[in-house]
């Protein structure tokens, strides 16, 4: 994503810290996850890409 390697372990930890995948999806916390991964906010499809990859 954004021409950088996605740290899956960090993604996992961020999602677990917010209650798990179902909670992140239901509470729409993807913007917090994106900020936690230090991805640029200019990626408009980041939440969709993280969910589907």
Secondary structure, 3 states (H helix, E strand, C coil): CCCCCCCHHHHHHHHHHCCCHHHHHHCCCHHHHHHHCCCCCCCCCHHHHHHHC
